[in-house]
Amino acid sequence: MEGGFASGSGSGAGADPNAHPDWRSELSEEGRQRIVNKIMETLKRHLPVPVPEGLIELQKIASRFEEKIYNSAFSQKFYFFLEFLEKKQNTSKRMQCRKSFSI
């Protein structure tokens, strides 16, 4: 399943019956791949791998993680919350880095 996604929308365990039922069909494969790439970049920053086989494994991990979030998200807003959390985490790290250099 390298870089691929499961077919079908999957209702997820915490699905909200009041949520828009078609939000998954509105999300393009490119949008999902963009999220996988961001997850992949985060993994590479925290888990550096010296061999190409390690990068392939990180790609599989990123794809599985995105798929789990995609299938369990009850709305597109919740799915994209993942992207927001990543941006917030990166901002916090930059601020901590600046503080440590200014001391």
C-alpha positions in Angstrom: 0.0 0.0 0.0 2.9 2.3 -0.7 1.4 5.8 -0.8 -2.0 4.4 -1.5 -5.2 4.8 0.4 -7.9 2.4 1.3 -10.9 2.6 -1.0 -14.3 3.4 0.5 -15.2 6.0 2.9 -15.2 4.0 6.1 -17.4 5.3 8.8 -14.9 5.2 11.7 -15.6 4.3 15.2 -16.4 7.8 16.3 -18.5 8.8 13.3 -21.0 11.6 13.9 -24.3 10.8 12.2 -25.0 14.5 11.9 -21.7 15.2 10.0 -21.8 15.8 6.2 -21.7 12.2 4.9 -19.8 13.0 1.7 -16.9 15.0 3.1 -14.5 12.2 2.2 -15.6 12.2 -1.4 -14.9 15.9 -1.5 -11.2 15.5 -0.5 -8.9 14.9 -3.4 -6.1 12.2 -3.5 -3.7 15.1 -3.9 -4.9 16.7 -0.7 -4.5 13.4 1.2 -1.0 13.0 -0.3 -0.1 16.5 0.9 -1.0 15.5 4.4 1.0 12.2 4.1 4.0 14.2 2.9 3.8 16.6 5.9 3.6 13.6 8.2 6.6 12.1 6.4 8.6 15.3 6.8 7.8 15.3 10.5 8.9 11.7 10.9 12.1 12.3 9.0 12.9 15.2 11.4 12.4 13.1 14.5 13.5 9.7 13.2 16.5 10.2 10.8 17.2 7.1 8.8 20.5 6.4 7.1 19.3 3.9 4.5 16.7 4.1 1.7 14.8 1.1 3.1 14.2 3.2 6.2 12.6 5.9 4.1 10.3 3.4 2.5 9.2 2.2 6.0 8.6 5.8 7.1 6.5 6.4 4.0 4.4 3.3 5.0 4.0 4.6 8.5 2.9 8.0 7.3 0.4 6.5 4.9 -1.1 4.2 7.6 -1.3 7.1 10.1 -3.1 9.4 7.6 -5.5 6.5 6.7 -6.4 5.9 10.3 -7.1 9.6 10.9 -9.0 9.8 7.6 -11.2 6.8 8.5 -11.9 7.8 12.1 -12.5 11.5 11.4 -16.1 12.4 11.7 -15.7 15.6 9.6 -13.3 17.2 7.3 -12.8 19.9 9.9 -11.5 17.3 12.3 -9.3 15.7 9.6 -7.7 19.1 8.9 -7.2 19.7 12.6 -4.2 17.4 12.2 -2.6 19.9 9.8 -3.3 22.7 12.3 -1.6 20.8 15.2 1.5 20.2 13.1 1.8 23.9 12.3 1.3 24.8 15.9 3.9 22.3 17.0 6.4 23.7 14.5 5.8 27.2 15.7 6.4 26.2 19.3 9.7 24.5 18.4 10.9 27.6 16.6 10.1 29.8 19.5 11.9 27.5 22.0 14.9 27.4 19.7 15.0 31.2 19.5 14.7 31.5 23.3 17.6 29.0 23.8 19.9 31.0 21.5 19.0 34.4 23.1 20.1 33.3 26.6 
